[in-house]
Amino acid sequence: MTDPKPVLAILGGTGDLGTGLARRWAQAGYRVIIGSRTQEKAAAAVEDLQAVMTERGVDSVTVEAMENLQAAEAANIVVMTVPFAHHSSTLELVKPALAGKILVDVTVPLVPPKVARVQLPEAGSAGQIAQELLGEDVQVVSAFQNVAAHHLQEGAGLDCDVLVCGNKKDARAEVIKLVEAAGMRGFHAGSIANAAAVEAMTSVLIFVNKQYSCHAGIKLTGLPE
């Protein structure tokens, strides 16, 4: 008998990144909740997503809309895809609903307009900020920063690897399951302190994408078969 799949909430999940992850996880059989600051905005994103999936022949999936706090309360694993400017305020809002749960932090500390330049916060990374703010009762795992939202929106497989950072190996392993469910390879990449390197790589990839007019990701080589 297999364990039931966890319920997933994607906070700030109305953009291309959030809806791309929602689509892939819903197709993999997860119950997915898209959260937003308003119920109306979340519902509009769900409606658009379901229309796209129906158009492509995918009907039997579960995607719901809720406000961020309600979504966090209803989920077993919570995913943060909010802009860095709203990162701390969103964490403060949902903190009471995160006790004992895994928070997957996808946030990158980009500083517009120079988003192609690495500009990490004093605390080191968004992931480290989240872990410090939420405390040890919440297992913060940093992942998915180097995946192009453009590719997540496609229905096909993804030739992209995901580095997964967090202080608890078991929590990282749960997130690697989500990486694989979304069609990619996930790898343990150390403690939450290492999230700084992964988040910084996003700005490097933005520069590469602009330079070569592409949607680049990362791929690990030299691994054992």
C-alpha positions in Angstrom: 0.0 0.0 0.0 1.5 3.3 -1.0 1.5 6.4 1.1 -1.0 9.1 -0.1 0.5 12.0 -1.9 0.8 15.2 0.1 -1.4 18.2 -0.6 0.6 21.0 -2.2 0.0 24.8 -1.9 1.8 27.2 -4.1 1.8 30.6 -2.6 2.0 33.5 -5.1 1.3 30.8 -7.6 -0.5 32.9 -10.2 2.5 33.6 -12.4 4.2 31.4 -15.0 6.4 29.7 -12.5 3.6 28.8 -10.0 1.1 27.7 -12.6 3.8 25.7 -14.4 4.6 23.8 -11.3 0.9 23.4 -10.5 0.2 21.9 -13.9 3.0 19.4 -13.7 2.2 18.3 -10.1 -1.5 18.1 -10.9 -0.8 15.9 -13.9 1.3 13.7 -11.6 -1.7 13.1 -9.3 -1.2 15.6 -6.6 -4.0 17.8 -5.2 -2.6 21.3 -5.8 -3.8 24.6 -4.3 -2.9 27.9 -6.0 -2.6 30.6 -3.4 -2.7 34.4 -3.9 -3.3 37.6 -1.8 -6.9 37.5 -3.0 -9.3 34.6 -3.8 -10.3 36.3 -7.0 -6.7 36.4 -8.4 -6.1 32.8 -7.4 -9.4 31.7 -9.0 -8.6 33.5 -12.3 -5.2 31.7 -12.4 -6.9 28.3 -11.8 -9.5 29.0 -14.5 -6.8 29.9 -17.0 -4.7 26.8 -16.1 -7.7 24.4 -16.4 -8.6 25.9 -19.8 -5.0 25.3 -21.1 -5.0 21.7 -19.7 -8.4 20.9 -21.2 -7.2 22.3 -24.5 -4.3 19.9 -24.4 -6.5 16.9 -23.4 -5.8 16.8 -19.7 -9.1 16.9 -17.7 -8.9 14.7 -14.6 -6.7 16.9 -12.3 -7.3 18.7 -9.0 -6.3 22.4 -8.8 -8.0 24.7 -6.4 -7.9 28.4 -5.5 -7.5 30.0 -2.1 -6.0 33.0 -0.3 -2.4 32.4 0.8 -3.1 31.7 4.5 -6.0 29.4 3.7 -3.9 27.6 1.2 -1.0 27.1 3.6 -3.4 25.8 6.3 -4.8 23.2 3.9 -1.5 21.9 2.6 1.0 19.4 3.8 3.9 21.0 1.8 3.9 24.7 1.0 5.8 26.2 -1.9 6.7 29.9 -2.1 6.9 31.5 -5.5 6.4 35.2 -4.5 8.7 38.0 -5.6 11.5 38.8 -3.1 9.8 42.1 -2.3 6.9 40.2 -0.8 8.9 37.3 0.6 9.2 38.2 4.3 5.6 39.7 4.6 4.1 36.5 3.1 6.1 34.4 5.4 4.9 36.4 8.4 1.3 36.0 7.2 1.4 32.2 6.8 3.9 31.4 9.7 1.1 30.1 12.0 0.1 27.5 9.3 3.6 26.2 8.6 4.4 24.5 12.0 5.7 21.0 11.4 5.6 21.3 7.6 8.0 21.6 4.7 8.3 25.0 3.1 9.8 24.9 -0.4 11.3 28.3 -1.0 11.7 29.1 -4.7 12.3 32.8 -4.1 15.3 34.5 -5.6 16.6 37.9 -4.2 16.6 39.7 -7.5 17.0 43.5 -7.3 15.4 45.2 -10.3 16.3 46.6 -12.7 19.7 44.8 -12.6 18.4 41.3 -12.2 21.3 39.8 -14.3 23.7 40.9 -11.5 24.1 38.8 -8.4 22.9 40.8 -5.4 22.4 38.6 -2.4 20.9 39.9 0.9 23.0 40.3 4.1 21.4 37.1 5.5 22.9 35.2 2.6 19.9 34.0 0.7 16.1 34.0 0.6 16.2 30.4 1.9 18.3 31.4 4.9 15.9 34.4 5.6 13.0 32.0 5.6 14.6 29.5 7.9 15.6 32.1 10.4 12.2 33.8 10.3 10.2 30.6 10.7 12.4 28.7 13.2 13.4 25.1 13.4 9.8 23.9 13.6 9.6 24.5 9.9 11.8 22.6 7.5 12.8 25.1 4.8 14.1 23.6 1.5 15.4 25.8 -1.3 14.8 24.5 -4.8 13.6 25.2 -8.4 15.3 28.6 -8.8 17.2 27.6 -11.9 14.3 26.2 -13.8 12.9 28.4 -16.6 9.1 29.0 -16.2 8.9 28.9 -20.0 9.8 25.2 -19.9 7.5 24.4 -17.0 4.6 25.6 -19.1 5.4 23.1 -21.8 3.9 19.6 -21.5 7.0 17.7 -22.5 9.9 16.5 -20.3 12.5 18.9 -19.0 16.2 18.4 -19.7 17.1 20.3 -16.5 18.5 19.4 -13.0 17.4 20.9 -9.7 19.7 21.5 -6.7 17.9 21.0 -3.4 19.2 22.7 -0.3 18.0 22.3 3.3 19.1 21.4 6.8 17.2 18.1 7.0 18.0 15.3 4.6 14.5 13.8 4.9 12.9 17.1 3.9 15.3 17.4 0.9 14.3 13.9 -0.1 10.6 14.8 -0.1 11.3 17.8 -2.3 13.4 15.7 -4.7 10.2 13.5 -5.1 8.4 16.7 -6.2 11.2 17.5 -8.6 11.0 14.1 -10.2 7.2 14.3 -10.4 7.6 17.6 -12.3 9.8 15.7 -14.9 13.3 16.7 -13.8 16.2 15.3 -11.8 16.8 16.5 -8.2 20.0 16.4 -6.2 20.9 16.9 -2.6 23.0 20.0 -2.5 23.7 20.5 1.2 22.4 22.7 4.0 20.2 25.8 3.6 23.4 27.9 3.7 24.2 26.5 0.2 21.0 28.1 -1.2 23.1 31.3 -1.6 25.0 29.7 -4.5 21.9 28.3 -6.2 20.0 31.6 -5.9 23.0 33.5 -7.2 23.1 31.2 -10.2 19.7 32.5 -11.3 21.1 35.9 -12.1 23.9 34.3 -14.1 21.3 32.3 -16.1 19.3 35.5 -16.7 22.4 37.0 -18.2 23.0 33.9 -20.3 19.4 33.9 -21.5 19.6 37.5 -22.6 22.9 37.0 -24.3 21.9 34.0 -26.3 18.1 34.5 -26.5 17.3 31.2 -24.8 15.8 29.7 -21.6 18.9 28.0 -20.1 19.0 25.7 -17.1 21.7 23.6 -15.4 22.7 20.0 -15.9 25.1 18.0 -13.7 27.7 15.8 -15.4 30.1 13.1 -14.2 27.5 11.3 -12.0 27.6 7.5 -11.5 25.3 5.6 -13.7 
